[in-house]
């Protein structure tokens, strides 16, 4: 494994990977972390790219604590240091390395981060380092000790460092690896940029010896005022008291933990105002368990399916949506800030959307927080994308764990109405079995929300029959199609028809066309704003004739980076299907969709 020395002697030194990895704990995931007191570790971190992976080493003979890199040559007066964090440049955290340094723009591989921090531990507490996201694999060290590992580039994790830190000065090293491999999720190929690095905020979080690590509070399906849920308390003995308060409803309820530290609630809530896009009512709640208190702001609503209808609070709803990537407006790179969220969801709100598809991985939590406030319903997805190693058990385990982390972090957001298990996966028996297990896992973790996936639409002639076997495991069928762009001409789009033998609600989860902002020409010329706009207008003529259509999320809100899109002068490493350019320029199709949704509201 690796040792990172600090200050003037900072260098890489090598350990036995197997022996060192065995000392690390598995990370946990504390819910509602953004409502806890935190000490930020954001800012400049020193970094060392390691394309040859020298930092890991491979020879047990070099697994010593001498502080010198493997194969260093001795010279008169001491060793030759080949790596030194103190002399190395810095990257901003949070932030991906690709958009910060030209030399790292296409870099995929191992990169080491380091920073010092000061802490004064409090007795009878637990101390965690919280990472909002690290893409893709992370190995975390504090004061030369390996504290945890995590796999998955878009979900948070918490490393406990209670017994590792000392009073005063400490240091942290993070080995981050975004190398694409067959067994990862996503796998080798994806149509978005593989942004590497510590891409979301990092902080220290201190909690009492007995603390709330998870809770859920939901409106029971089929009711308008019956709330139910649970609180899990780590360190609590059976019979410990937990109190739930909702001041605006004049509610205070007590429960006791079982032998697993879980306390359950179920009670009526008279005068409850339901959350909806038209009335995104949020309630401040507080939870008390021993010395710990946790506060949150949540809404209450039900979401269910009846035949081919989607019911919000028991009433049919049409989902006026848009898809988007978690990419930063204007500056590019991975989105992470409140301002980024306000811009992206502000554009969706401007379009008169009541629904967004957060593709193709869990987005930063502040986007879900803002969706709660704005009344935007959310489709949230894990990156089981295109081809996955369907028969590899570790790959399934990684996909399940990313699903678990997504649900655990976001299951108290009223805005989230659907968990999506995959996007555009090729049909096979192995794929069906893989995603079936994800569906079972999702329903076990959260029976209150709908399950969906985005499926490729296959047309026979001009007819689409929505009969992919994956649909058997879904509550809502998402189907992607690119008529007028990858198939056929815009003028032929209205002639296509759809059949729905499963009788389930259908969302057209992708359609669209590329256009470079400011490029104008005939409506028959690809990549012009006029061509994109024409595709949208013709799509509306077709979609308006589908009787079982319950929503749409056109592709895509904003242009985003993709190494697959290299057409010089047009794409330049960007997927140009955005209704808004990466610089914030609204294209003609933006206003066409805006007008279409505005008329739907009347």
VEXTI-829688 format. One record per residue: x, y, z of N, C-alpha, C, CB in turn. Coordinates in steps of 0.02 Angstrom, whole numbers, plus 50000, padded with zeros to 5 digits. Last residue first. Glycine has a CB too. Example, Ala and Ser with C-alpha at 12.3 -4.5 7.8 and 13.67 -1.06 7.14 Angstrom:
REM VEXTI-829688
506424988850354506844994750357506455000250394507044997050286
506604971650390506154977550390506604983550390505654977650452
This chain:
REM VEXTI-829688
473725125149060473075128749057472495123849055473045133348996
474865117749051474655119849118473945122749118475135124849146
475105116548916474875110648953474595112549021475455105648962
475625128948885474945127348861474665121248897474945126148785
476895127248941476445132548967475725131148946476675139448941
477445117248861477275115748931476815121048961477915115248973
477595124648742477205118448743476985116748814477605112648713
478455135048779477775136648758477325130548761477785139548686
479605127448808479305131848859478575133448842479715138348866
479885121948684479685117548739479345121648794480295113748768
480215133948618479685129648592479435124948647479935125648532
481285138648690480675142548693480075138548665480755149148653
482225128748658482065130248728481385133748732482615134748760
482395129248522481975123848549481805124948622482335117148540
483295139948507482595140748486482155135448517482545140348409
484315140948658484205139548587483465140048571484485132648568
485135151648769484525147848755484425147048680483915151248787
486725150548836486335153348781485735148748767486775153948717
487615145848933486985148748955486555151748900487115153849005
488705139048892488815145948912488165149548930489155149748856
488235127148847488635126948909488795133948934489275123048897
486565131448792487265129848781487625129648848487595134948735
485025123148808485435128748829486155126848816485305130648904
484615111448762484185117148745484525123748765483505116548779
485885100148702485595104548753485125109748724486145107948791
486565092448615485835091748615485495096248667485645084448628
487945091748598487605098148584486845097448583487845100948519
489215086048692488575083848665488135090048659488245078248711
490855091748656490215092848689489655089148653490055100448693
492055091448585492015087748648491385089348688492615089348690
491595098948471492195100748509492175097948580492265108348512
490445101548385490395098248450490985100048496490355090648442
490925111248286490225110248304490165107448375489875105348254
492285111848268491895117848252491155117248270491955119348181
492405094348242492725100948250492275106648228493375101148210
491625082348333491565085748269491845092848275490835085848245
491635074048446492245077648428492205081648364492815072848422
491045065548567490765070748523491325075548503490175074648559
491535057148662491275054048601491075059248548490685049648618
491835064248774492385062748729492165059348665492895058548764
490775077348821490805070248806491375068948758490125067648776
489985090048917490585087148888490515079648877491185088648931
488385096548868488835093748918489415090348882488475088848964
487045108348856487605104848825488095102448879487965109548775
485565105748954486165109648938486685105448903486465112749002
484405096948947484355103848967484945108048942484315104349043
484225087348796484415087648865484405095048884485125084348878
482955076248791483675076348801483965082348763484005069648777
481375077048881481805077748822482545078148840481595084048782
480415068048962481015071548985481485072148925481365067749045
478675066248993479235066348947479805070148979479025069648879
477155056749032477685061649044478225061248991477975060549113
476255047348998476155050749063476715055649080476095045649118
475355040048867475945044048885475795047948948476135048848827
474315033048817474575030748881475195034648902474735023248879
474035038348691473525038948744473785037148813472945034548728
474885048548587474995042448627474535042548687475755041748648
474815060448520474345055148500474435048648538474415053948426
475815068648562475135070548579474615065348561474965076948547
476935063548499476825061948569476105063548591477315065848613
476815069148368476775061948379476585060448451477435058548362
476915082948393476355080448354476255072948364476455081848279
478125083548461477515085148497476895082748459477465092748509
479025080448357478935075848412478285077248449479525076248461
478965092248283478685086148254478585080748308479145083448199
479595100948373478905102348351478575096048321478895107948299
480875095148386480425095748443479705096848421480655101548488
481345096448253481265089748283480795090048343481955086948304
481395110448244480915106748202480805099748230481165106448130
482445113248331481775115848346481245112048306481735123248330
483515107448262483315105048328482605107148345483805107748381
483495115748147483385108548142483165105648209484035104948118
483765128348201483125127248167482975119748160483135130548098
485045127448247484515128248297483835126848265484515135348326
485935114448159485685121348165485145121548219485395123848096
486215101148154486605105148201486425112548199487345104348185
485655098647985485815096248052486295100948088486105089248048
484435106647897485165106347905485345104447977485485113147887
483115109047884483335102447861484095101547871483165101547788
482865121947914482635117047963482825109947943481885117547972
484325131747867483685128447853483515123247906483705125147784
485135140848003485075138547934484405135347922485635133547918
486335145048130485665145448100485695143248027485395152548105
487105143948279487165141448211486465141048181487515134448209
486845147548410487045152848363487135150548292487675155748386
487325132248477487015138748489487295143948441487125140848563
487135118048380487625122648408487295129448416488265123148365
486185103948416486195110548385486725114748419485495114048391
485435087548404485995092048419485925098648384486645088848400
483865082448474484325083248417484865088248436483935085548353
482685070948552483015077348541483465077148480483415079348602
482175061348695482135062848624482475069548613481385062948598
481915050748832482385054648792482115055448721483075051248790
480785045648892481305048248935481875051648898481575042748977
479185045648890479705045948839480285049648871479455049548772
478395035149003478735041648996479215040948937479105043749062
476905026449036477495027248993477735034448996477335025248921
476105014549144476235021549123476895022049085476245026249185
475664998549067475945002649121476045009849097476614999649145
475284988548977474764992649008475014997049065474214988349033
476034980148901476064979248973475554983549011476764981048998
475854984548767475524978348789475554977248864475854972448755
475714997748688475914996748758475594990448786475715002948800
476295005748539475865000848572476144999048640475784994448527
476315020048433476585016448491476055011648518476805021448546
476875026748273476365025048322476665020448375475745021648289
477385039848161477545034148204476995033148257478235035148238
477125051448093476835045248066476955039148111477115043947997
477845062148144477135061448163476805054948139476745067148136
479155060248082479025058548152478285057748167479325063948197
479475064547956479155057947961478935056348033479625052547936
480165076447968479495076747939479115070147946479535078547866
481435072548019480945075948061480235075748033481155083148071
481825055547967481855062847958481335066148003481725064747884
482695041248041482185044748003482295052247998481515043448033
483685041748182483245037548142482725041848107482895032248186
484395050948249484745044748233484325040248188484925041148297
483355061348218484065062548229484485056348212484195064648303
482075057248198482265063748170482995065348181481845069148200
481975048948352481695049948285481865056948261480915048848285
482565043048466482865048948433482635049448361483635048548437
481995037748627481975037248554482255043748524481245035948528
481765028448776482155033448739482085032348664482905033248759
480565025948899480805023848833481155029748799480225021248789
480085019349054480425024749020480685022248953481005027649063
478695013849135479125012249079479425018649051478745008349025
478485010749306478405015649252478905013949198478505022949278
478794999449377478135002449387477975007249331478115006149454
479644984549318479584991849327478874993849342479844995449265
479824971649280480074973549346479954980849363480804971949351
479374971049149479024967049200479224969149271479184959649189
480264978149070479664981449094479284977649146479214982749037
481194969449023481374973349082480754976649112481894978549064
480714964748902480584960848963480754964549027480964954448960
479934976848799480564974548827480424970748892481054980548838
478814981648733478764975048764479434972348788478464970148714
478074992248653478464993048714478424986648756478194999148755
478274994048487477924989848535478334989548598477784982648506
478125006348367478515004248425478065000148471478815010448463
478055007348192477705005548254478205003448307477194999948242
478515008648065478355014848100477995013448166477935019448056
479574995348066479235000048021479125006548058478554997147997
479744993748226479654989348168479234993148119479314982448188
480865001448338480295002248293480314996748239480295009248261
481305001648504481424998348440480784998848398481644990948449
481985011648627481385010448587481585007348520480985016948576
482845006948772482895008848702482245007048665483515005348668
482335013448931482415007848885482465010448814481815002748892
482635018149092482585020849023482795015348975483035027249014
481605012949227482225012649190482095015949123482485005149181
480855013349393480855014249321481545012749293480635021449303
479775012649531480385010049500480315010849425480505002549520
479155023949656479075020149595479765018149568478685024049542
479145022549838479245025949774479185021149715479925029349773
479025015149953478575020849945478635024249877478705025949999
479915005149988479285003149955478825008949939478924998249998
481525004249991481045009749991480415007649953481355016149959
482214992150002482474998050036481955003650041483095000650000
481434983549924481574981849993481794987950032482104976449997
481474989849802480834989349836480924987449910480384984149801
482844988549773482544995149779481884994849816482424998149710
483014974449766483374978349815483044985149827484104979349794
482214971449655482054968549720482384972549776482284961049723
482934978649559482244980449573482024977649641481774977949518
484144971649558484134978649579483434980849597484424983149523
483704959549507483954959749575483994966849602484644956349579
483354963749377482834961149422483064961449495482654953849403
484584966549325484164972249344483574969949387483914975849282
485064953149308485444958249345484984963749370485994961149299
484104947149225484224944449292484584949649336484644937949288
484224954949108483584954549143483684952249215483104949849106
485564952349071485354959149091484714958949131485274963549030
485424938849039485874940849093485704947849118486604940549070
484564939348931484344935948991484774937949051484354928448982
484504955748855484784949048861484514945948925485564949048861
484594971348772484174965948797484544959248798483534965348755
485664984248832485474979548779485114973448807486094977248740
485044998748913485404992548918485184987648864485314989348988
484655012548939484815009948872485255003648874485175015248832
484975013349108484855017349048485105013648986485185024249053
484275009349271484715008349214484525013049158484695001049190
483425011849378483915006549386484415006149329483565000049393
482775025649465482905022549400483505017849407483045027949346
481495029449573482175026949570482265023449503482325022049630
480425043449588480615037349551481355035849561480475038149476
480225054649661479645050249653479825043749618479105053849614
480875066949759481065060749725480455056049722481665057249762
480325077249836480385078149764480525071649727480935083149749
480455073849968479795073149937479835073549861479305078449964
481765065250032481605070849987480935069549954482165071749934
482145054350103481715059150137481575065350095482015061150203
483035046850028482355044250036481895048850077482385037550070
484355049849996483835054049969483125051849983483925054549896
485305040950053485405048250058484765052150044485945050450009
484725028450023484835030350093484925037950099485455026750121
484735028449883484105028249919484205030649991483815021049918
486125028949857485675033949829485035034249869485535032449756
486575017449924486815024049945486355029549919487525025149922
485915007349850485785008149922485995015049946486165002749962
486515009349724485795010149732485615011349805485425003949705
487825006049757487675012849734486925014249739487915013749661
487604992649790487824997249841487715004449821488564996049857
487204987049669486744986949726486944992049778486724979949757
488384989049596487764992249574487264992549632487464988649514
489254980749670489394987949664488754991749644489954989349613
488654968249648488714970949716488834978449716489294967449753
488804967049510488134967549539488164970349609487794960649539
490204965849510489884971549476489174972449501489884970449400
490414953749580490634960149609490324966249576491384960649606
489794944249484489494945749549489754952249582489604940049596
489534946149316490074946749366489774948649434490594952149343
488654946649214488734940249248489254940349303488904934849198
488674959549158488054956949188488154950649229487554955549134
489504972449151489734965549158489194961549195490424965149196
488514982449040488814981349106489044974049107488314982949165
488154994148913488364987348930488714987148997488824984648876
487125007148968487335003348910487554996348932487905006948872
487315008349141487255012049079487545007949021487605018949083
487005011749291486995005449254486805007449182486475000149285
487125023249381487445022849315487535015749287488115026049318
485475027049446486145024549456486455023149387486155018149501
484395041549466484635035849428485325033549453484665037449354
482815049249491483515048549512483775041749491483575049549588
481665060949448481875054149429482615053749446481735052649351
480685072149543481355069949521481355062549504481875071349576
479705087249538479765080149550480395077549515479135076349524
479875102849606480065098849548480125091549568480725101349518
479655112649702479095108449681479245104649617478485112649671
480675119949757480365122549696479755118549674480875122549640
481075112349867480815119149878480435121749817481395123849894
481515100249809481005100249861480675107049867481305098249929
482535105449728481935102649696481365102149746482095095649667
483465108749827483135114149790482515111649754483625117249740
483815095749869483545100649917483165106149881484115103649959
484335090949750483735087849777483405092549828483895080949810
485465099049742484965099349688484305096249711485225095649626
486215095649852485885102149853485395103049795486405107749850
486765083149821486165083449862485835090249862486325081449932
487185079649650487355082549714486735084049755487775088849704
486435064549579486715071249576486875073749647486225076149541
486725047949529486465052449581486815059249578486545049349651
486635046649349486955044849413486655049449466487745045349410
486515053049233486355045949233486625042749296486635042349169
485045063049261485405057649227486155058449239485235057549150
483675067149330484365068149348484765062149321484465068949425
482325073749258482685067349259483425068849271482585063249193
481045083049335481705082749305481975075649310482185087849338
479505091949331479845085449337480535086049304479435079749304
478785102249289478615100049357479015093749375477865098749363
479325116149190479365109149209479075108149279480095106649206
479375128549134478725126349161478735118849174478155128049112
480635133149107480305129249054479595127049073480715123249037
480995138149230480825142949177480465139549119481465146449151
481365126349291480765129849315480535134849263480915133449382
482545123749220481985119049217481335122349239482125112849261
483295134949260483115134149190482535129249182483715131649149
483405131749397483065137849376482855137649303483505143849389
484175120649395483465119649410483065125949396483375117549482
485395127349356485125121649319484375120849332485495115349338
485535137849454485525139149382485185133549344486245140149355
485515131149576485015136349563484975137949488485195142749602
486635122849562485965119949569485435125149552485855117349640
487665132549559487565127949503486855125149503488075122149505
487495138149687487375142249627487275137949566487965147049616
487875127549768487175129849771487015134049709487055133949835
489005116549675488825122249718488085123749719489205128349697
489315106549583489315104849655489025110449699490015103349677
489665098749424489265103449465489305101449538488525103449441
491195096449342490665093549382490325098849424490935087949426
491455106649193491665102649250491065100149289492115106749296
490955123849154491045116749139491325113149200491495115749078
490565136849177491275135349186491455128249164491475136349258
489155136749128489635142149115490365139949121489505147849163
488565124249243488455129249191489025134249187487795133049204
489245108349274489205115349295489065119949236489855117349329
488215093949268488795097549242488705104949255488885096149166
487385082249283487625086149340488275089649319487735081549402
486205082849145486805080249179487005084949235487385079349128
484425080849125485035084849128485585081149164484905091649162
482795081149049483385077449074483965082349079483555071549027
481215087349097481815088349058482365084149090482025095949054
479385086249096480065085749120480605087949073480195078949140
477915084849158478215089349109478955090149128477845096449108
476925072049188477595074349207477905078349150478045068249225
475305072849247475725072349187476385075649203475385075649124
474345063649365474805069149351475185067649287475305070249411
472865059449456473295058649397473725064849385472875057149335
472945058549636472665061549576473135060649516472525069049588
473545054049753472925050949733472615053649669472435051649786
474755060749757474245062249809473555059849787474225069749824
474885056749594475215060649646474675062849695475595066949616
474895042849492474495046749539474945050249590473995042149575
474925038449326475355040049384474955044649429476035043249362
474055025549235474085032349264474615032649319473395034449292
473755013249189474285016849153474325024149176474155016549078
473405007049347473345005749275473915009149239472665008249248
474145017549450473495014249444473355013349370472915018549478
475495020549558475265019149491474585015649495475775014749453
476035034249666475855027349651475605026749580475315024749700
476515044149798476595043049726476465035649713477325045149702
476095056549920476105049549897476205049449822475445045849917
476985067550031476555066249973476555058849958476785070349911
477765079850124477395073450127476925073050067477005072850193
479435086450148478735086850127478425079950127478675090050058
480625093050268480375088050221479635089350205480465081050251
482055097150342481475100450312481215095850257481655107550283
482785092650503482715092050430482105096150408482645084650409
483945088750634483395092550606483385091750530483445100050625
484395079350773484455079950701483835083650675484525073050667
485335076950918484755080150887484895080950813484595087050920
485925066551052485935068650981485285071850960486085062650937
485925061051178486255067551169486215070351098486965066951188
484425052751148484965053751196485265060651186485495048351189
483775058951010483945052251036484535053151083484115047150978
482615068050918483055067950977483155060650998482755072151036
482255077350774482305070650804482805071050861482525065350751
481155088750696481745087550737481685080650769481835093050791
480645097350547480565092050596481205091650638480395085150562
479745108550450480345107650490480195102250542480565114350524
478985104550297478915105150369479595104250402478415099950396
478475111750143478975108250182478865109650256479695110250161
477505111849999477515113150071478035108750105476815111950102
477315116649857477865112649885477985113949959478515114049846
476105117049763476125118949834476675114849868475425117849869
476265112349636475905118649644475955121349716475165117649626
476955100349658477275105749620476935112449629477295103849547
476655096349834476515095449763476885100949725475745095649748
476315090049995476815092849949476595091449877477515089949962
474865093750094475265089250053475735093050006474805084650012
474665098050259474655100650190475125096450148474855108250189
473725091350391474335090750351474215093650281474555083350346
472695091050482472855097550451473505097250410472925102850505
473345077450579472795081750557473055088350529472315083150616
474155064150562474385071150562473825075550536475035072050519
474275048550650473915053250607474205060250615473165053150623
475715037550649475245041950684474885046350634475605046250737
477085028150687476495028250644475965032150680476255020950627
478815023650701478265028350713477695026950664478515035550706
480115014050782479625015150728479065019750750479345008450704
481855012850804481215014850834480735016650778481305020950883
483255002450818482745005250773482105006750812482595000550714
484234994850877484295002150879483785005750836484975004150856
483984981650885484404983850829484484991350827484104981450764
483094980050986483774977550998484254979450942483764969951006
482224995750969482234988550980482964986350989481904984750920
481835011351050482225007251004482154999851020482955009351006
480245019651061480835016551093481175011951043480645012651157
479505035951040479565028851024480185026151058479585027550946
478405049951039478955046151069478915038951045478925046551147
478005065250957477885058150967478515054850995477685054750901
477145079650933477735077050966477595069850985477935081251029
476435092250835476525085050846477185083850882476515081250778
475995104050776475895102950848475945095550866475215105850870
476375106650651475785102350657475615100850730475895095750619
477505114050670476945117150633476305113050635477145118250562
478385104850739478065110450773477465113450737478575115850784
478605089350756478425093350696478045099350722477985089050644
479755078050829479345084150836479225087250768479685089150883
480105062850906480005066250842479545072150853479705061350789
481245054551011480685059251006480695062650937480735064651062
481655039351086481745043651027481125048051023481855039450961
482435030151216481895034451193482105038851134481645038851250
482915012951217483105019951218482545024151188483775021151180
482614999551205482215003451252482425010751258482255000351319
484244993251180483524992251172483164996251226483334984751176
485495006351164485254999851189484504999251176485404999151265
486345014351032485775014251079485615007151100485155017551047
487285014750934487515015151003486975014951054487905021351012
486285023050816486895019150828487125020250900487455021150778
484635022450781485115025650826485695020950838484775027650893
483435026150660483945021350682484475025050721484265017650621
481715028250650482345031450666482835026050687482265036950722
480345027550532480795024650583481375029350595481045017650561
478595029250488479305029150474479705026150531479555036050460
477135038250437477465032450465478195032550447477125025950441
475595047350442476325047250434476615040950468476645053550464
474145050750363474445045650408475195045250393474105038650398
473415058850278473685061850339473995056750388473155065650375
472905052650169473075059750160473385062750223472465063650142
473285036350097473025040850150473225048050134473295038650219
473885028850001473165027950010472865032250064473025020850024
475435027350088475045026950025474315025650040475325021449979
475915038350215475715031550197475285031750134475335028250254
477245049150202476515048750202476315041850176476195054450159
478725046150302478355046450239477605046650252478535040450195
480315046350359479645048450378479265049950314479655054750425
481775038750420481305039550365480635041650393481255032850324
483535039350459482825039850478482415040250414482685045950524
485155036450529484675035650474483975036650502484745028650440
485935039250637486275038550573485795037850514486745032650575
486015047350786485545045450734485925045050668484935050450729
487055041150920486875046050869486405042950817487505048750834
488085040851056487435038251032487165043250982486935037051092
489205049051058489295041751060488665038151037489475039551131
488835062750940488925059651006489035052151002488305061151050
489895068050801489245066050829489355062950898488875061050781
490635078450683490685075550750489985074050776491075080150798
491395079150529490745078950563490835075250629490205075550518
492305088050410492335084150471491655084750506492905086550517
492105086950229492045090250294492165085250351491355093450302
492025091150058492305086850109492265090550176493045084750092
490955092449910491275094949971491515089450018490795099350007
491455083549757490955086849800491275088449868490315082349810
492515077549694492085082049655491545085549695491765078149600
494015073249688493565074349744493075079749721493955076449811
494195064849525494385068949581493885068949638494475075949559
493715065849351494045062749407494155067549464494705059849386
492425063849237492755068649281493055065249342492265074149302
492175058249102492375054549161492775059149207492795048249141
490775064949017491485065549035491615061849100491695072949042
489705053348930489815059448970490535059348993489315059849030
489305040848878489265046948838489245053148883488635046848792
490445027548913489855031448930489875038048892489815032749007
491275012248933491045017348887490425020848913490895014248819
491635003149038492135006348996491885012448958492405001248946
490345006349160490895002249135491345006349088490614996049099
489845015649309489775013049241490405009549218489595018749192
490485001949379489815004449363489835012149366489275001649413
491724989749325491484995349364490784997549339491975001249359
492294979949247491884977749304491604983549345492274973249348
493064986249150492474982449130492014981149189492684975849098
493555003049195493684995849188493014992249175494034992949251
494335018849195493765014849174493965007549167493475017549107
495035027149333495155022849275494535018849258495745018049288
495045035749438494455035949393494565031749330494295043049374
495545036049599495665032449537495035032449495495895025049552
496425043349731495815043549690495965040649622495545050849683
496915043249892497095040449827496465039749786497465033549836
497145055750005496625052149969496915049749902495995056549958
497685059750167497885058050098497315054050067498565054050096
497795071650297497405066650260497695065850191496655068750257
498465075450458498445076150385498065070250355499165076550357
498485086550602498385080050570498445081050495497695076950590
498755095350754498875094750682498825087450659499565097450665
497615092550886498075097050853498135095550779498755096750884
497495076750949497335083650964497855088250932497305084751041
497365064950814497645067150877497455074450888498415066250878
496425051550737496655058450742496945059750811496085063350727
495995038450761496575039550718496865046550727496395038450646
494785035550816495375033150851496025034550815495315025850861
493905042150724493905043650796494555041550830493315040250829
493585042050593494295042950609494395044350684494595048850568
492525034650474492635036250544493385036550559492295031050590
491975041550326492515037550356492585039450429493185038450318
490575041350225490855044150287491365039250316490305045750338
490005046050060490215041150110490555044750168490695035850079
488895048349917489305050549973489515044750018488925055650014
489075044949739488705044249802489175045849861488425037049810
489755044349621489235049449628488835048949693488755048949571
490665033849597490875040749588490375046149603491095041649521
491225020049683490635023349657490745030849655490015021649699
491955013849829491885013249757491215016049735491955005849735
493105017049960492425017749933492455017049857492115024549953
493925013650116493905013550043493185014450020494205006950014
494795020150262494225017250226494335017450152493575020950244
496055022150328495425022350366494825019650329495295029350387
497705019150357497185017950306496515017450342497335011450265
498785031150422498385025250433497815024950383498105025150505
499465043050408499805036950386499405030650398500455036350421
498465052250445499065051450486499405044750473498895052050560
497315043650351497395049150399497995047650443496745050350441
496745039350190497245038450242497255044650286497945037050211
495675031050077495775036750121496255034950177495115039250149
495315028749914495655025449970495915030950015496245020649945
494045027549793494405031649842494695027249896493935037049873
493555027449623493745023649683494165028049728494125017149664
493345038849545492805033949553492935029849617492765029349491
492635052649625492585048449564493275045749545492285052649506
491765055749768492445055149741492395050449681492965052449795
490655065949862490775061149807491505061549787490305062649746
490665070849993490055071149953490075066549893489935078249931
491355063650133491495065150063490825065150025491995059850032
491755066750299491215065850251491445067950182490585069850273
492555059050429492665063250370492115061550320493385062050339
491975059150599491965056450531492245061550482491255054450510
492055054650766492265059550716492305056050648492945062850735
491045053150910491335049950851491495055350800490845044550822
491315056251087491045057851021491365053350969491165065351003
491905056851214491255053651206490915055751140490795055451265
492835072351201492705065751231491995063351217492825066051306
493285079351044492885079951105492765073051135492215083451090
494815084150963494265079250976493935080451043494535072150972
495215096250870495255095250942494685090650962495225102150981
496185097750722495575095650756495715094750830495295089050725
496755103450566496815103750639496145101750670497015110850662
497545096650421496965099450456497095099150531496315095750437
498315096050259498355096150331497695098750360498955100550356
498075085550115498025091950149498095090850224497345095350133
498235077549955498445078250026498285085150051499205076750033
497925065049829497775071549859498045071649931497005073049859
498475056749685498505057249758498375064349780499195054849784
497755047149556498005053649577497945054149652497625059449542
497635035749422497725036849493498025043649507498185031349523
496575039349282497035035049318497055036949391497725035449288
496515050049150496135044749184496635040249218495675040849135
496535066049078496865061149122496365056449154497265064849176
496205076048994496015069348973496265064049021496285067948903
496675086749077496025087149043495775080149023496075091548982
497825089249143497425083649168496755083149131497295084549242
498375100549089498765094349084498375088249107499395094949126
497455110249125497485108049056497855101449049497815113349013
496505108849269497185108849243497185106249171497645104649287
495125108849293495555113549329496255114249299495615111549400
494415099049230494255105949212494685111149247493525107349227
494985087449288494995088549215494885095749196494465084249182
494785086349424495445088549401495445090349327495965083149415
493315093549499493645088349460494315090949436493205086149400
493005098949666493145100449597493465094549562493585106549591
492955106249832492755101449780492935103749710492015100149784
494665108349801494165103449822493585107349853494475098249872
495855113049681495305115149724494845109249737494915120949694
497535107349688496885107249655496365109649705496705100149628
499265112349682498635111049716498045110949667498505116449770
500945105249662500415110249651499765108149686500275111149576
502235100649782501775099149728501235104449721501445092349738
503015101649891503245105149831502765104449772503925102649812
502355093649981502455100649999502675104749939502975101150054
502405080749924501775084549923501895092049935501295081849975
503545073649826503515078049885502885082249881504155082549889
504555061049757503895063849764503875067949828503345058349765
505855057249763505565058049697504865061049699505545051349662
507315060349850506585060349854506305061649784506335065749904
508675050849883508405055149831507645054749834508675053149760
509375050650052509015047749994508805053049944508395043950018
511035056850099510355054650111510025052250047509955060150141
512375059650082511985064350122511265062250132512005070950090
512555052549924512885055149983512455060450019513565058249965
511055043249887511595047649866511935050149929511335053649821
510025029849835510365033249889510955037249860510615028249942
508545030349740509265028949741509595033049796509585030649673
506995021849756507385028049763508125026249769507155032049826
506205010649748506715011549696507085018149700506395010949629
504865018249835505155012149806505645014049750504595007449780
505215032749933504855029349881505235023149857504735034049822
505285033350110505585034450045505245030149993506335033050048
504905030750242504715037150212504995038450144504915042650256
505055019250314505625023650310505485030250274506195020150276
504215008850346504015015550366504585020450360503755015450437
503994996650214504294999150276504065006250289505074998850272
503914987250101503364988950147503654991150214502874983050156
504784982250012504774989550019504224991850066504684992849950
504564968950006505204971050033505224978650045505774969049986
503374967049938503344967450011504004969750042503164960750040
503034976049795503544971749826503534972349901504244973449799
502234985149736502054978149726502524973349763502054976549653
501465001749738502004996949747501764989849735502314997549816
500665013149741500425006949772500995002149784499895003649728
501355023349678501175024249748500945017849781500655029349754
501465020449545502035019149587501855019449661502585024149572
500595021349437500365018249499500955016249545499935012149484
500855028349325501165021749329501005018149394501915022149320
500215040649351499985036449295500265029449295500165039749231
499865049849465500255043649471500055038849415500145040249541
499945066849518499705061749471500165055649474499665064549399
499735073949670500265070749630499925065749583500795067149677
499245088949757499105082949719499725080549682498535084149669
498555097949897499125096049855498955089649817499765095149898
497055107249895497395101049916497985099849869496895094849915
496165121749938496715118849900497005112549934497265123949891
494465117749990495005122349977495565118849939495275125150043
493615109350127493665111850058494255116650051493005115250036
493325104750248493995103250224494075105150151494155095850234
492295112350372492455111250301493195109550292492275117450260
491455104850495492055108750484492305107350414492605107150538
489705105550535490275102750499490865107650500490075101050427
488175100850607488755105350610489345101850577488915107250684
486925094550492487365093850551487915099150548487665086750554
486265094950375485945098350431486345097550496485235095850441
486945087150288487005094350277486635098350330486735096150209
486625074150319487265076650342487305084250336487835073550304
485575065250305485425072150325486065075750350484895072350380
486395050150360485885053750324485845060950349485205050350331
487985043550339487555047150385487045051150346487965051750432
488665029050299488335034650266487835037650314487985032450199
490325021850316489605021950328489305027750289489445022550405
491655011450250491335017850264490605016950281491415022650205
492534998650337492055000350284491745007150300491514994950277
494235001850388493535000450401493115001750339493275004650461
495844994350354495344999550344494644997150363495345001850271
496764984250359496664988150420496084993050414497304991950437
496914978450237496524974650286496384978750349496894968350304
497774986450166497064987050153496644983650207496894984150086
498994981650213498774988350232498024989150222499154993650194
499144969050158499174969850231498864976450252499894969350255
499064971850020498574967450052498564968350128498734960150035
500114980649991499424982549979498944978250019499254982049905
501434984950090501104979250060500374980750052501214972850101
501935001850051501764996450097501524990450056501214998750147
503065014950013502645009549993502555004150045502915006449931
502915032650008503285026650029502805020850026503585027550101
503075048649940502725042249939503185036749965502475040649868
503295062850049503495058749993503045052549993504245056749996
503815075950150503245072950115503465069150053502745078350095
504675082150234504855075250214504315071950173504995071050275
504075094050262504705094150224504905087250199505255097050265
502425087250265502845093150270503505092150233502985094750344
502295069050276502055075850274502605080950280501555076950329
502105054050177502405057850231502215065150223503165057050231
501025041750144501155048450122501455052350180500525051850095
501175024950097501225029750151501385036550122501755027650204
500235011450032500605017650025500645021450090500285021949972
500424994150000500005000050000500445006150000499525000050060
